[in-house]
């Protein structure tokens, strides 16, 4: 991913509403609810039920009809005897209680009224799908796995007025339109990526972003943990990586790193939102922080200074030194041991200072080490230049200006069994400016307005690659110009919901004109949650 030198970064400040509920333990978060665009209700007027299925991502099947269900002081949340269903139900109650003012007890008692969360062996729902049935007597969410219950709860939340997200008692009423939604994801992998290497982000900042991504049925967080500007994870066998290599960031400043305990905390927190964490240890390039920390990793034995700029492609591990391979083994072993997910990302992009032969030597070794420690290999699409290994996933970040030859290498790999994650830079990179006057972000891939970010199909994007090779989509957020949660949110929203919809919803639902109306009605919910967002002129936002 080319990252030209960062323009000077101005101060970017706004007044924020508190998001303490987003960061509460085991908090379930919801997709912003949407409805047909129209005049806002008069002050004090009851808001009608939101039309069933007018949510983001769009559901697979919607059959609207029948009477609405009203959550009231008699409502309880029935979870049966499943521990996982109880966890989802308790978290749902903690979210709804402040705004509704109701007790909403979570109970194992059988019954048909209230809100029911039910696990059942219905194979058609898969691992993440759910069915939501709403009528006058109650709402039932059925799923085969706890992840499906979680996603169904996000849909339930969307069907309620935006004021349900507020931390203080609101007027209501709290109605869910009648009918049935059956919903399963199109792609198994739906991810966001946070670059904590260029600017270090605190544990609380990352948790906040996890919560916001979970609003949209995102199921993976990839943490870009190592960069030229900073090494952000403790490695016991190489302690200076974090203590020295993590001591700065773009533009200078204190930097920072995560202890193993903090990393485990993030993994656990993400799991409570039904999200896996994939760590990225970039190599052989993007390694200046490591090279600065240990002189012996350099071919000439001389450690370079720490780096705080934004150029790329100048650093490389040394392919001819045995210590390089001991380093890779140690780092992968320690990170794999604290990562319960299937994948470990080894980067592979922008290794401009590494010869093709050295690249293949280093990355072939790294791939074997990942497998040795029980993980599947993931990396940027340049990893097709290394040996093929079983179940390898490469992430394509090319864009309209990427050469046909480079695209074809990826297509050929896909035909040979490599799985693809699609992150075209001029569509899904959330750090690209919206337009020339955007105060943050970069523009090397072009300006990316909301429609451009949404209006593409992952199944056909790489011509010649079979759709069956596409594992899913990811929305990376690089931090050359971003350091605060305000700044992250302004660049991620409202584009992130569109990428999430591309990953979840069936192709038949992808329609920009309809989507922009559903997206517009998320503005009040963003406001209620205190989420900063760019009010694109392409979207008919309700008046504030």
ZILINJO-V861408 format. One record per helix or strand of 2 or more residues. SS is the DSSP state (H for helix, E for strand). FROM is the first residue (numbers start at 1). TO is the last residue. Records with the same first field share a line. If there is no record, write none. Layout:
SS: FROM-TO + FROM-TO
This chain:
H: 20-23 + 83-100 + 123-125 + 146-159 + 162-165 + 203-214 + 236-238 + 240-243 + 260-272 + 288-293 + 295-297 + 322-337 + 356-372 + 381-385 + 404-415 + 425-428 + 450-454 + 467-469 + 485-492 + 495-504 + 507-509 + 512-520 + 523-529
E: 61-64 + 69-71 + 77-78 + 106-107 + 114-119 + 130-135 + 138-143 + 174-176 + 179-183 + 189-195 + 220-224 + 276-283 + 343-347 + 376-380 + 393-396 + 419-422 + 470-477
